[in-house]
Amino acid sequence: MSYYNHMNDQPDKRLKCSSCGKPFNYTISDGSMSGEHDWAPIVCPWCGSHNGKVHGGATISVWTSKIE
Ligand SMILES: [Zn+2]
């Protein structure tokens, strides 16, 4: 098993919304078919506020999930 070309499996990252203060995880999906840019906004799953954005080398998507 080589990890040389497998940089797209990144662990979940935890963030606290700057708008509503609730915690959530976000995962970066590199090379996603649904991605249109080499960056994607981090959108709070609770209130929909943007919490910055993530840059990648190819088309990426950012998935967020609530931390109950
Ligand atoms: Zn929020």
N, CA, C, O and the ligand as a Tripos MOL2 file, in Angstrom:
@<TRIPOS>MOLECULE
protein
  273   271    69     0     0
PROTEIN
NO_CHARGES

@<TRIPOS>ATOM
      1 N           0.8400   -1.2030    0.0000 N.3       1 MET1
      2 CA          0.0000    0.0000    0.0000 C.3       1 MET1
      3 C           0.8730    1.2500    0.0000 C.2       1 MET1
      4 O           1.7350    1.4240    0.8610 O.2       1 MET1
      5 N           0.6360    2.1050   -0.9700 N.am      2 SER2
      6 CA          1.3630    3.3650   -1.0350 C.3       2 SER2
      7 C           0.4050    4.5300   -0.8750 C.2       2 SER2
      8 O          -0.6850    4.5320   -1.4470 O.2       2 SER2
      9 N           0.8060    5.5020   -0.1090 N.am      3 TYR3
     10 CA         -0.0310    6.6740    0.0870 C.3       3 TYR3
     11 C           0.3950    7.8210   -0.8200 C.2       3 TYR3
     12 O          -0.0960    8.9430   -0.6890 O.2       3 TYR3
     13 N           1.3160    7.5310   -1.7450 N.am      4 TYR4
     14 CA          1.9050    8.5900   -2.5570 C.3       4 TYR4
     15 C           0.8560    9.3760   -3.3300 C.2       4 TYR4
     16 O           0.9040   10.6050   -3.3730 O.2       4 TYR4
     17 N          -0.0880    8.6740   -3.9380 N.am      5 ASN5
     18 CA         -1.1010    9.3350   -4.7590 C.3       5 ASN5
     19 C          -2.4720    9.3420   -4.1130 C.2       5 ASN5
     20 O          -3.4910    9.4850   -4.7900 O.2       5 ASN5
     21 N          -2.4910    9.1890   -2.8140 N.am      6 HIS6
     22 CA         -3.7840    9.0920   -2.1390 C.3       6 HIS6
     23 C          -3.9010   10.1800   -1.0840 C.2       6 HIS6
     24 O          -4.0260    9.9090    0.1110 O.2       6 HIS6
     25 N          -3.8590   11.4080   -1.5560 N.am      7 MET7
     26 CA         -3.9260   12.5290   -0.6330 C.3       7 MET7
     27 C          -5.3590   12.9980   -0.4160 C.2       7 MET7
     28 O          -5.5880   13.9670    0.3070 O.2       7 MET7
     29 N          -6.3300   12.3220   -1.0350 N.am      8 ASN8
     30 CA         -7.7020   12.8220   -0.9500 C.3       8 ASN8
     31 C          -8.4690   12.2600    0.2370 C.2       8 ASN8
     32 O          -9.5900   12.6890    0.5060 O.2       8 ASN8
     33 N          -7.8930   11.3260    0.9330 N.am      9 ASP9
     34 CA         -8.5800   10.7810    2.1020 C.3       9 ASP9
     35 C          -8.1230   11.5230    3.3470 C.2       9 ASP9
     36 O          -7.2170   11.0910    4.0600 O.2       9 ASP9
     37 N          -8.7640   12.6290    3.5810 N.am     10 GLN10
     38 CA         -8.3680   13.4460    4.7220 C.3      10 GLN10
     39 C          -9.3430   13.2230    5.8710 C.2      10 GLN10
     40 O         -10.5380   13.0260    5.6490 O.2      10 GLN10
     41 N          -8.8440   13.2540    7.0740 N.am     11 PRO11
     42 CA         -9.7260   13.0670    8.2190 C.3      11 PRO11
     43 C         -10.6520   14.2570    8.4020 C.2      11 PRO11
     44 O         -10.3710   15.3590    7.9330 O.2      11 PRO11
     45 N         -11.7480   14.0200    9.0850 N.am     12 ASP12
     46 CA        -12.6720   15.0990    9.3980 C.3      12 ASP12
     47 C         -11.9730   16.1610   10.2330 C.2      12 ASP12
     48 O         -11.1190   15.8660   11.0690 O.2      12 ASP12
     49 N         -12.3570   17.3860    9.9830 N.am     13 LYS13
     50 CA        -11.8290   18.4760   10.7890 C.3      13 LYS13
     51 C         -12.9830   19.1480   11.4970 C.2      13 LYS13
     52 O         -14.1010   19.2460   10.9920 O.2      13 LYS13
     53 N         -12.6610   19.5990   12.6780 N.am     14 ARG14
     54 CA        -13.7080   20.1640   13.5170 C.3      14 ARG14
     55 C         -13.6150   21.6850   13.5060 C.2      14 ARG14
     56 O         -12.5340   22.2710   13.5350 O.2      14 ARG14
     57 N         -14.7790   22.2880   13.4640 N.am     15 LEU15
     58 CA        -14.8320   23.7360   13.4010 C.3      15 LEU15
     59 C         -16.0040   24.2290   14.2390 C.2      15 LEU15
     60 O         -16.9830   23.5150   14.4550 O.2      15 LEU15
     61 N         -15.8800   25.4510   14.6980 N.am     16 LYS16
     62 CA        -16.9760   26.0720   15.4240 C.3      16 LYS16
     63 C         -17.4530   27.2490   14.5950 C.2      16 LYS16
     64 O         -16.6700   28.1230   14.2220 O.2      16 LYS16
     65 N         -18.7440   27.2620   14.3130 N.am     17 CYS17
     66 CA        -19.2880   28.3090   13.4500 C.3      17 CYS17
     67 C         -19.0510   29.6820   14.0680 C.2      17 CYS17
     68 O         -19.3040   29.9060   15.2530 O.2      17 CYS17
     69 N         -18.5630   30.5910   13.2360 N.am     18 SER18
     70 CA        -18.2960   31.9360   13.7350 C.3      18 SER18
     71 C         -19.5800   32.7390   13.8690 C.2      18 SER18
     72 O         -19.5900   33.8050   14.4840 O.2      18 SER18
     73 N         -20.6550   32.2310   13.2960 N.am     19 SER19
     74 CA        -21.9180   32.9570   13.3410 C.3      19 SER19
     75 C         -22.8230   32.4810   14.4700 C.2      19 SER19
     76 O         -23.2860   33.2860   15.2770 O.2      19 SER19
     77 N         -23.0800   31.1580   14.5330 N.am     20 CYS20
     78 CA        -24.0050   30.6410   15.5420 C.3      20 CYS20
     79 C         -23.2750   29.9390   16.6840 C.2      20 CYS20
     80 O         -23.8820   29.6450   17.7130 O.2      20 CYS20
     81 N         -21.9750   29.6670   16.5150 N.am     21 GLY21
     82 CA        -21.1780   29.1060   17.6030 C.3      21 GLY21
     83 C         -21.3200   27.6130   17.7950 C.2      21 GLY21
     84 O         -20.7610   27.0630   18.7440 O.2      21 GLY21
     85 N         -22.0550   26.9390   16.9190 N.am     22 LYS22
     86 CA        -22.2600   25.5000   17.0760 C.3      22 LYS22
     87 C         -21.1460   24.7270   16.3770 C.2      22 LYS22
     88 O         -20.6220   25.1730   15.3570 O.2      22 LYS22
     89 N         -20.7830   23.5600   16.9320 N.am     23 PRO23
     90 CA        -19.6830   22.7790   16.3690 C.3      23 PRO23
     91 C         -20.1300   21.9050   15.1990 C.2      23 PRO23
     92 O         -21.2610   21.4200   15.1570 O.2      23 PRO23
     93 N         -19.2140   21.7220   14.2570 N.am     24 PHE24
     94 CA        -19.5060   20.7910   13.1650 C.3      24 PHE24
     95 C         -18.1990   20.2660   12.5940 C.2      24 PHE24
     96 O         -17.1370   20.8650   12.7640 O.2      24 PHE24
     97 N         -18.3030   19.1340   11.9140 N.am     25 ASN25
     98 CA        -17.1630   18.5590   11.2090 C.3      25 ASN25
     99 C         -17.2150   18.9660    9.7500 C.2      25 ASN25
    100 O         -18.2950   19.1380    9.1850 O.2      25 ASN25
    101 N         -16.0510   19.1190    9.1400 N.am     26 TYR26
    102 CA        -16.0520   19.2820    7.6880 C.3      26 TYR26
    103 C         -14.9970   18.3700    7.0780 C.2      26 TYR26
    104 O         -13.9140   18.1700    7.6290 O.2      26 TYR26
    105 N         -15.3480   17.8330    5.9380 N.am     27 THR27
    106 CA        -14.4780   16.9200    5.2260 C.3      27 THR27
    107 C         -14.2240   17.4540    3.8330 C.2      27 THR27
    108 O         -15.1480   17.8840    3.1420 O.2      27 THR27
    109 N         -12.9740   17.4250    3.4280 N.am     28 ILE28
    110 CA        -12.6160   17.8920    2.0940 C.3      28 ILE28
    111 C         -12.5660   16.7040    1.1430 C.2      28 ILE28
    112 O         -11.8500   15.7300    1.3720 O.2      28 ILE28
    113 N         -13.3360   16.8090    0.0820 N.am     29 SER29
    114 CA        -13.3690   15.7460   -0.9140 C.3      29 SER29
    115 C         -12.6470   16.2320   -2.1670 C.2      29 SER29
    116 O         -13.1780   17.0410   -2.9280 O.2      29 SER29
    117 N         -11.4490   15.7370   -2.3670 N.am     30 ASP30
    118 CA        -10.6270   16.2060   -3.4800 C.3      30 ASP30
    119 C         -10.9820   15.4570   -4.7540 C.2      30 ASP30
    120 O         -11.2020   14.2460   -4.7340 O.2      30 ASP30
    121 N         -11.0360   16.1880   -5.8610 N.am     31 GLY31
    122 CA        -11.3080   15.5470   -7.1400 C.3      31 GLY31
    123 C         -12.7520   15.1100   -7.2910 C.2      31 GLY31
    124 O         -13.0570   14.2050   -8.0690 O.2      31 GLY31
    125 N         -13.6420   15.7530   -6.5460 N.am     32 SER32
    126 CA        -15.0460   15.3810   -6.6190 C.3      32 SER32
    127 C         -15.6390   15.7460   -7.9720 C.2      32 SER32
    128 O         -15.2690   16.7590   -8.5640 O.2      32 SER32
    129 N         -16.5530   14.9280   -8.4570 N.am     33 MET33
    130 CA        -17.1930   15.2070   -9.7370 C.3      33 MET33
    131 C         -18.1450   16.3800   -9.6380 C.2      33 MET33
    132 O         -18.4400   17.0380  -10.6360 O.2      33 MET33
    133 N         -18.6300   16.6420   -8.4230 N.am     34 SER34
    134 CA        -19.5940   17.7220   -8.2570 C.3      34 SER34
    135 C         -18.9040   19.0620   -8.0180 C.2      34 SER34
    136 O         -19.5600   20.1030   -7.9740 O.2      34 SER34
    137 N         -17.5970   19.0350   -7.8650 N.am     35 GLY35
    138 CA        -16.8810   20.2740   -7.6290 C.3      35 GLY35
    139 C         -16.6820   21.0430   -8.9140 C.2      35 GLY35
    140 O         -16.4890   20.4570   -9.9790 O.2      35 GLY35
    141 N         -16.7310   22.3520   -8.8110 N.am     36 GLU36
    142 CA        -16.5810   23.1770  -10.0090 C.3      36 GLU36
    143 C         -15.3570   24.0790   -9.9220 C.2      36 GLU36
    144 O         -14.9480   24.6580  -10.9280 O.2      36 GLU36
    145 N         -14.7770   24.2060   -8.7550 N.am     37 HIS37
    146 CA        -13.6540   25.1130   -8.5710 C.3      37 HIS37
    147 C         -12.5270   24.4070   -7.8240 C.2      37 HIS37
    148 O         -12.6890   23.2830   -7.3490 O.2      37 HIS37
    149 N         -11.3920   25.0780   -7.7280 N.am     38 ASP38
    150 CA        -10.3130   24.5420   -6.9140 C.3      38 ASP38
    151 C         -10.4090   25.0620   -5.4860 C.2      38 ASP38
    152 O          -9.4570   24.9860   -4.7100 O.2      38 ASP38
    153 N         -11.5690   25.5840   -5.1670 N.am     39 TRP39
    154 CA        -11.8370   25.9740   -3.7790 C.3      39 TRP39
    155 C         -13.3250   25.7410   -3.5150 C.2      39 TRP39
    156 O         -14.1300   25.6480   -4.4410 O.2      39 TRP39
    157 N         -13.6640   25.6510   -2.2460 N.am     40 ALA40
    158 CA        -15.0660   25.4570   -1.8720 C.3      40 ALA40
    159 C         -15.3070   26.1110   -0.5210 C.2      40 ALA40
    160 O         -14.4400   26.0670    0.3520 O.2      40 ALA40
    161 N         -16.4660   26.7130   -0.3420 N.am     41 PRO41
    162 CA        -16.7630   27.3470    0.9460 C.3      41 PRO41
    163 C         -17.1100   26.3190    2.0140 C.2      41 PRO41
    164 O         -17.6780   25.2650    1.7290 O.2      41 PRO41
    165 N         -16.7540   26.6520    3.2470 N.am     42 ILE42
    166 CA        -17.1690   25.8270    4.3820 C.3      42 ILE42
    167 C         -18.4760   26.4210    4.8980 C.2      42 ILE42
    168 O         -18.4920   27.5100    5.4720 O.2      42 ILE42
    169 N         -19.5580   25.6990    4.6900 N.am     43 VAL43
    170 CA        -20.8780   26.2070    5.0470 C.3      43 VAL43
    171 C         -21.3730   25.5290    6.3150 C.2      43 VAL43
    172 O         -21.4170   24.3020    6.3990 O.2      43 VAL43
    173 N         -21.7350   26.3230    7.2800 N.am     44 CYS44
    174 CA        -22.2470   25.7930    8.5420 C.3      44 CYS44
    175 C         -23.5210   24.9880    8.3030 C.2      44 CYS44
    176 O         -24.4600   25.4980    7.6920 O.2      44 CYS44
    177 N         -23.5750   23.7190    8.7790 N.am     45 PRO45
    178 CA        -24.7800   22.9020    8.5840 C.3      45 PRO45
    179 C         -25.9350   23.3480    9.4740 C.2      45 PRO45
    180 O         -27.0730   22.9230    9.2740 O.2      45 PRO45
    181 N         -25.6530   24.1880   10.4390 N.am     46 TRP46
    182 CA        -26.6970   24.6480   11.3570 C.3      46 TRP46
    183 C         -27.4100   25.8700   10.8060 C.2      46 TRP46
    184 O         -28.6390   25.8940   10.7400 O.2      46 TRP46
    185 N         -26.6570   26.8780   10.4120 N.am     47 CYS47
    186 CA        -27.2880   28.1420   10.0330 C.3      47 CYS47
    187 C         -26.9660   28.5660    8.6040 C.2      47 CYS47
    188 O         -27.5450   29.5300    8.1040 O.2      47 CYS47
    189 N         -26.0560   27.8630    7.9430 N.am     48 GLY48
    190 CA        -25.7690   28.1690    6.5400 C.3      48 GLY48
    191 C         -24.7560   29.2760    6.3360 C.2      48 GLY48
    192 O         -24.5250   29.6900    5.2000 O.2      48 GLY48
    193 N         -24.1440   29.7690    7.4040 N.am     49 SER49
    194 CA        -23.1460   30.8130    7.2680 C.3      49 SER49
    195 C         -21.8380   30.2530    6.7190 C.2      49 SER49
    196 O         -21.4780   29.1070    6.9880 O.2      49 SER49
    197 N         -21.1420   31.0680    5.9540 N.am     50 HIS50
    198 CA        -19.8380   30.6600    5.4510 C.3      50 HIS50
    199 C         -18.7790   30.8640    6.5290 C.2      50 HIS50
    200 O         -18.7290   31.9060    7.1830 O.2      50 HIS50
    201 N         -17.9370   29.8550    6.6990 N.am     51 ASN51
    202 CA        -16.8400   29.9270    7.6670 C.3      51 ASN51
    203 C         -15.5120   29.7930    6.9450 C.2      51 ASN51
    204 O         -14.7140   28.9050    7.2470 O.2      51 ASN51
    205 N         -15.2880   30.6700    6.0010 N.am     52 GLY52
    206 CA        -14.0640   30.6110    5.2250 C.3      52 GLY52
    207 C         -14.1960   29.6310    4.0800 C.2      52 GLY52
    208 O         -15.2830   29.1300    3.7920 O.2      52 GLY52
    209 N         -13.0720   29.3630    3.4270 N.am     53 LYS53
    210 CA        -13.0960   28.4280    2.3240 C.3      53 LYS53
    211 C         -11.8140   27.6190    2.2840 C.2      53 LYS53
    212 O         -10.8070   27.9730    2.8970 O.2      53 LYS53
    213 N         -11.8820   26.5190    1.5430 N.am     54 VAL54
    214 CA        -10.7610   25.5980    1.4510 C.3      54 VAL54
    215 C         -10.2430   25.5950    0.0200 C.2      54 VAL54
    216 O         -11.0180   25.5400   -0.9350 O.2      54 VAL54
    217 N          -8.9190   25.6550   -0.1160 N.am     55 HIS55
    218 CA         -8.3200   25.6000   -1.4400 C.3      55 HIS55
    219 C          -7.7360   24.2170   -1.6970 C.2      55 HIS55
    220 O          -7.2200   23.5640   -0.7900 O.2      55 HIS55
    221 N          -7.8260   23.7910   -2.9330 N.am     56 GLY56
    222 CA         -7.2630   22.5020   -3.2930 C.3      56 GLY56
    223 C          -6.6140   22.5910   -4.6650 C.2      56 GLY56
    224 O          -6.7310   23.6070   -5.3510 O.2      56 GLY56
    225 N          -5.9340   21.5330   -5.0590 N.am     57 GLY57
    226 CA         -5.2280   21.5370   -6.3230 C.3      57 GLY57
    227 C          -6.1250   21.2130   -7.5040 C.2      57 GLY57
    228 O          -5.7900   21.5280   -8.6460 O.2      57 GLY57
    229 N          -7.2640   20.5850   -7.2380 N.am     58 ALA58
    230 CA         -8.2110   20.2230   -8.2910 C.3      58 ALA58
    231 C          -9.5890   20.6640   -7.8510 C.2      58 ALA58
    232 O          -9.7260   21.4650   -6.9280 O.2      58 ALA58
    233 N         -10.6110   20.1440   -8.5080 N.am     59 THR59
    234 CA        -11.9570   20.4650   -8.0630 C.3      59 THR59
    235 C         -12.2170   19.7610   -6.7380 C.2      59 THR59
    236 O         -11.9800   18.5610   -6.5980 O.2      59 THR59
    237 N         -12.7010   20.5190   -5.7840 N.am     60 ILE60
    238 CA        -12.9500   19.9410   -4.4760 C.3      60 ILE60
    239 C         -14.3560   20.2740   -4.0080 C.2      60 ILE60
    240 O         -14.9830   21.2240   -4.4770 O.2      60 ILE60
    241 N         -14.8220   19.4830   -3.0900 N.am     61 SER61
    242 CA        -16.0780   19.7560   -2.4150 C.3      61 SER61
    243 C         -15.8350   19.6760   -0.9160 C.2      61 SER61
    244 O         -14.9620   18.9420   -0.4550 O.2      61 SER61
    245 N         -16.6070   20.4290   -0.1730 N.am     62 VAL62
    246 CA        -16.5220   20.3930    1.2810 C.3      62 VAL62
    247 C         -17.8440   19.9120    1.8410 C.2      62 VAL62
    248 O         -18.8980   20.4860    1.5690 O.2      62 VAL62
    249 N         -17.7740   18.8560    2.6210 N.am     63 TRP63
    250 CA        -18.9740   18.3100    3.2490 C.3      63 TRP63
    251 C         -18.9440   18.6520    4.7320 C.2      63 TRP63
    252 O         -17.9120   18.5280    5.3930 O.2      63 TRP63
    253 N         -20.0690   19.0770    5.2340 N.am     64 THR64
    254 CA        -20.1460   19.3980    6.6600 C.3      64 THR64
    255 C         -21.1870   18.5210    7.3290 C.2      64 THR64
    256 O         -22.1730   18.1260    6.7080 O.2      64 THR64
    257 N         -20.9600   18.2190    8.6020 N.am     65 SER65
    258 CA        -21.9290   17.4410    9.3610 C.3      65 SER65
    259 C         -22.0240   17.9950   10.7690 C.2      65 SER65
    260 O         -21.0240   18.4050   11.3590 O.2      65 SER65
    261 N         -23.2210   18.0020   11.2920 N.am     66 LYS66
    262 CA        -23.4540   18.5490   12.6240 C.3      66 LYS66
    263 C         -22.8400   17.6650   13.6970 C.2      66 LYS66
    264 O         -22.8370   16.4380   13.5910 O.2      66 LYS66
    265 N         -22.3210   18.3140   14.7360 N.am     67 ILE67
    266 CA        -21.8970   17.6040   15.9330 C.3      67 ILE67
    267 C         -22.9590   17.8690   16.9920 C.2      67 ILE67
    268 O         -23.0720   18.9750   17.5220 O.2      67 ILE67
    269 N         -23.7190   16.8460   17.2820 N.am     68 GLU68
    270 CA        -24.8290   17.0190   18.2350 C.3      68 GLU68
    271 C         -24.2920   17.1780   19.6430 C.2      68 GLU68
    272 O         -25.0690   17.3350   20.5860 O.2      68 GLU68
    273 ZN        -23.6610   28.4190   12.1050 Zn       69 ZN69
@<TRIPOS>BOND
     1     1     2 1
     2     2     3 1
     3     3     4 2
     4     3     5 am
     5     5     6 1
     6     6     7 1
     7     7     8 2
     8     7     9 am
     9     9    10 1
    10    10    11 1
    11    11    12 2
    12    11    13 am
    13    13    14 1
    14    14    15 1
    15    15    16 2
    16    15    17 am
    17    17    18 1
    18    18    19 1
    19    19    20 2
    20    19    21 am
    21    21    22 1
    22    22    23 1
    23    23    24 2
    24    23    25 am
    25    25    26 1
    26    26    27 1
    27    27    28 2
    28    27    29 am
    29    29    30 1
    30    30    31 1
    31    31    32 2
    32    31    33 am
    33    33    34 1
    34    34    35 1
    35    35    36 2
    36    35    37 am
    37    37    38 1
    38    38    39 1
    39    39    40 2
    40    39    41 am
    41    41    42 1
    42    42    43 1
    43    43    44 2
    44    43    45 am
    45    45    46 1
    46    46    47 1
    47    47    48 2
    48    47    49 am
    49    49    50 1
    50    50    51 1
    51    51    52 2
    52    51    53 am
    53    53    54 1
    54    54    55 1
    55    55    56 2
    56    55    57 am
    57    57    58 1
    58    58    59 1
    59    59    60 2
    60    59    61 am
    61    61    62 1
    62    62    63 1
    63    63    64 2
    64    63    65 am
    65    65    66 1
    66    66    67 1
    67    67    68 2
    68    67    69 am
    69    69    70 1
    70    70    71 1
    71    71    72 2
    72    71    73 am
    73    73    74 1
    74    74    75 1
    75    75    76 2
    76    75    77 am
    77    77    78 1
    78    78    79 1
    79    79    80 2
    80    79    81 am
    81    81    82 1
    82    82    83 1
    83    83    84 2
    84    83    85 am
    85    85    86 1
    86    86    87 1
    87    87    88 2
    88    87    89 am
    89    89    90 1
    90    90    91 1
    91    91    92 2
    92    91    93 am
    93    93    94 1
    94    94    95 1
    95    95    96 2
    96    95    97 am
    97    97    98 1
    98    98    99 1
    99    99   100 2
   100    99   101 am
   101   101   102 1
   102   102   103 1
   103   103   104 2
   104   103   105 am
   105   105   106 1
   106   106   107 1
   107   107   108 2
   108   107   109 am
   109   109   110 1
   110   110   111 1
   111   111   112 2
   112   111   113 am
   113   113   114 1
   114   114   115 1
   115   115   116 2
   116   115   117 am
   117   117   118 1
   118   118   119 1
   119   119   120 2
   120   119   121 am
   121   121   122 1
   122   122   123 1
   123   123   124 2
   124   123   125 am
   125   125   126 1
   126   126   127 1
   127   127   128 2
   128   127   129 am
   129   129   130 1
   130   130   131 1
   131   131   132 2
   132   131   133 am
   133   133   134 1
   134   134   135 1
   135   135   136 2
   136   135   137 am
   137   137   138 1
   138   138   139 1
   139   139   140 2
   140   139   141 am
   141   141   142 1
   142   142   143 1
   143   143   144 2
   144   143   145 am
   145   145   146 1
   146   146   147 1
   147   147   148 2
   148   147   149 am
   149   149   150 1
   150   150   151 1
   151   151   152 2
   152   151   153 am
   153   153   154 1
   154   154   155 1
   155   155   156 2
   156   155   157 am
   157   157   158 1
   158   158   159 1
   159   159   160 2
   160   159   161 am
   161   161   162 1
   162   162   163 1
   163   163   164 2
   164   163   165 am
   165   165   166 1
   166   166   167 1
   167   167   168 2
   168   167   169 am
   169   169   170 1
   170   170   171 1
   171   171   172 2
   172   171   173 am
   173   173   174 1
   174   174   175 1
   175   175   176 2
   176   175   177 am
   177   177   178 1
   178   178   179 1
   179   179   180 2
   180   179   181 am
   181   181   182 1
   182   182   183 1
   183   183   184 2
   184   183   185 am
   185   185   186 1
   186   186   187 1
   187   187   188 2
   188   187   189 am
   189   189   190 1
   190   190   191 1
   191   191   192 2
   192   191   193 am
   193   193   194 1
   194   194   195 1
   195   195   196 2
   196   195   197 am
   197   197   198 1
   198   198   199 1
   199   199   200 2
   200   199   201 am
   201   201   202 1
   202   202   203 1
   203   203   204 2
   204   203   205 am
   205   205   206 1
   206   206   207 1
   207   207   208 2
   208   207   209 am
   209   209   210 1
   210   210   211 1
   211   211   212 2
   212   211   213 am
   213   213   214 1
   214   214   215 1
   215   215   216 2
   216   215   217 am
   217   217   218 1
   218   218   219 1
   219   219   220 2
   220   219   221 am
   221   221   222 1
   222   222   223 1
   223   223   224 2
   224   223   225 am
   225   225   226 1
   226   226   227 1
   227   227   228 2
   228   227   229 am
   229   229   230 1
   230   230   231 1
   231   231   232 2
   232   231   233 am
   233   233   234 1
   234   234   235 1
   235   235   236 2
   236   235   237 am
   237   237   238 1
   238   238   239 1
   239   239   240 2
   240   239   241 am
   241   241   242 1
   242   242   243 1
   243   243   244 2
   244   243   245 am
   245   245   246 1
   246   246   247 1
   247   247   248 2
   248   247   249 am
   249   249   250 1
   250   250   251 1
   251   251   252 2
   252   251   253 am
   253   253   254 1
   254   254   255 1
   255   255   256 2
   256   255   257 am
   257   257   258 1
   258   258   259 1
   259   259   260 2
   260   259   261 am
   261   261   262 1
   262   262   263 1
   263   263   264 2
   264   263   265 am
   265   265   266 1
   266   266   267 1
   267   267   268 2
   268   267   269 am
   269   269   270 1
   270   270   271 1
   271   271   272 2
@<TRIPOS>SUBSTRUCTURE
     1 MET1         2 RESIDUE 1 A MET
     2 SER2         6 RESIDUE 1 A SER
     3 TYR3        10 RESIDUE 1 A TYR
     4 TYR4        14 RESIDUE 1 A TYR
     5 ASN5        18 RESIDUE 1 A ASN
     6 HIS6        22 RESIDUE 1 A HIS
     7 MET7        26 RESIDUE 1 A MET
     8 ASN8        30 RESIDUE 1 A ASN
     9 ASP9        34 RESIDUE 1 A ASP
    10 GLN10       38 RESIDUE 1 A GLN
    11 PRO11       42 RESIDUE 1 A PRO
    12 ASP12       46 RESIDUE 1 A ASP
    13 LYS13       50 RESIDUE 1 A LYS
    14 ARG14       54 RESIDUE 1 A ARG
    15 LEU15       58 RESIDUE 1 A LEU
    16 LYS16       62 RESIDUE 1 A LYS
    17 CYS17       66 RESIDUE 1 A CYS
    18 SER18       70 RESIDUE 1 A SER
    19 SER19       74 RESIDUE 1 A SER
    20 CYS20       78 RESIDUE 1 A CYS
    21 GLY21       82 RESIDUE 1 A GLY
    22 LYS22       86 RESIDUE 1 A LYS
    23 PRO23       90 RESIDUE 1 A PRO
    24 PHE24       94 RESIDUE 1 A PHE
    25 ASN25       98 RESIDUE 1 A ASN
    26 TYR26      102 RESIDUE 1 A TYR
    27 THR27      106 RESIDUE 1 A THR
    28 ILE28      110 RESIDUE 1 A ILE
    29 SER29      114 RESIDUE 1 A SER
    30 ASP30      118 RESIDUE 1 A ASP
    31 GLY31      122 RESIDUE 1 A GLY
    32 SER32      126 RESIDUE 1 A SER
    33 MET33      130 RESIDUE 1 A MET
    34 SER34      134 RESIDUE 1 A SER
    35 GLY35      138 RESIDUE 1 A GLY
    36 GLU36      142 RESIDUE 1 A GLU
    37 HIS37      146 RESIDUE 1 A HIS
    38 ASP38      150 RESIDUE 1 A ASP
    39 TRP39      154 RESIDUE 1 A TRP
    40 ALA40      158 RESIDUE 1 A ALA
    41 PRO41      162 RESIDUE 1 A PRO
    42 ILE42      166 RESIDUE 1 A ILE
    43 VAL43      170 RESIDUE 1 A VAL
    44 CYS44      174 RESIDUE 1 A CYS
    45 PRO45      178 RESIDUE 1 A PRO
    46 TRP46      182 RESIDUE 1 A TRP
    47 CYS47      186 RESIDUE 1 A CYS
    48 GLY48      190 RESIDUE 1 A GLY
    49 SER49      194 RESIDUE 1 A SER
    50 HIS50      198 RESIDUE 1 A HIS
    51 ASN51      202 RESIDUE 1 A ASN
    52 GLY52      206 RESIDUE 1 A GLY
    53 LYS53      210 RESIDUE 1 A LYS
    54 VAL54      214 RESIDUE 1 A VAL
    55 HIS55      218 RESIDUE 1 A HIS
    56 GLY56      222 RESIDUE 1 A GLY
    57 GLY57      226 RESIDUE 1 A GLY
    58 ALA58      230 RESIDUE 1 A ALA
    59 THR59      234 RESIDUE 1 A THR
    60 ILE60      238 RESIDUE 1 A ILE
    61 SER61      242 RESIDUE 1 A SER
    62 VAL62      246 RESIDUE 1 A VAL
    63 TRP63      250 RESIDUE 1 A TRP
    64 THR64      254 RESIDUE 1 A THR
    65 SER65      258 RESIDUE 1 A SER
    66 LYS66      262 RESIDUE 1 A LYS
    67 ILE67      266 RESIDUE 1 A ILE
    68 GLU68      270 RESIDUE 1 A GLU
    69 ZN69       273 GROUP 0 **** ****
